[in-house]
Amino acid sequence: MKYMDVNLTQSSRRQACHSFLQALGDGDLDAATACFARDACLITPDATAVGGRERIRSVLAQLIARHTEIRVDFSNILISGDVALACELWMIRCDGIEGSRFEQASAPMLVLRQVEGEWKLAIAAFWGWGRLGGS
């Protein structure tokens, strides 16, 4: 029975991430924002930490304005109680300069937390975070 509970938890966590990516792709700012915990932190591509759902909303609005699409090529999860660490491989596509499309592979760092029975993004570093090998 415990094994089944873990699978259901993994499924609902994966659904939380899928819901976020779907909302972002659909251009639904309200739904994308609602996927984050109120005190969440989003790390931008230049490693700026943006804290709180309302501030994250403005970053998400920029992603939606650039017609950002994210395809998940790999996904795995580690769950401990009400916290989950997601390891994924994404292909991010968005509008670039002068009408071009920009594509980038990313290995995001995602931490989810159960809030009132729902999985929410608590920390999201879509473009990674920190430096390997270093100081």
C-alpha positions, 0 to 999 in steps of 0.5 A: 500500500505504501508503494502505491501511495508514493506512485500517486504522490509522484503522479500528482507532483508530475501533474503539478509540473505539467499544469505549469508548463501547459498554462505557460504554453497556453499563455494563461498567466493566472494559471501559471502563477497559481502553480507557485507557492505564495513564498516561492522563489524563481531564479532568472537566467542571470541568476537573480532570485525573484521571491513571492508569487506576485513578483514571479508573475511578472517574470512569467508574463515576460515568458508568455510574451515571448511565446515560450514553449517547454518540452520535457525530454526527461523527468525524475523525482525524489520525494521526502514527506511534503517536499519533492526534488525534480530532475528534468531535461527541458528544451525551451523555445521562445521568441528571439530578436527580429522574429527569430526563435531561440532554442536552449536545452536546460536542466532545471532545478525544481523543488515542490512543496505540498501546500494544503494538499496540492503540489506547488513550485517552491523553488524554480531555477528553470535555467539551472543555478550555481556554477559547476566546479567552483568558487 
